[in-house]
Amino acid sequence: MRIQRPIISAKALGREIRDQRKLLGLNQASTGRLVGVHQTTLSAVERGVSNVKIDTLLKIIAALRLELLIQPIQSQETPWEKIWNSDGS
């Protein structure tokens, strides 16, 4: 079982998608075909630089046997602007 980590940026989400794809032994081209997107789109998502549609992102997540869980941030001390403007590492 993989360790669950908070995702607070597109870059962090992209890393999780890439790690899961590799764990499943898939390359970007085959994953793209499975979902119906170009390899370049998947590459951009994995780098966290894509303005991908939410439905495409959810298809990628589902195809890689992941799920998106939304929950409140545990620390109420950090303003959301600081979280959003961080690199999300």
Secondary structure, DSSP 8 states (H G I E B T S, - for coil): --------SHHHHHHHHHHHHHHTT--HHHHHHHHT--HHHHHHHHHT-----HHHHHHHHHHTT--------S-SSS-HHHHHHS---
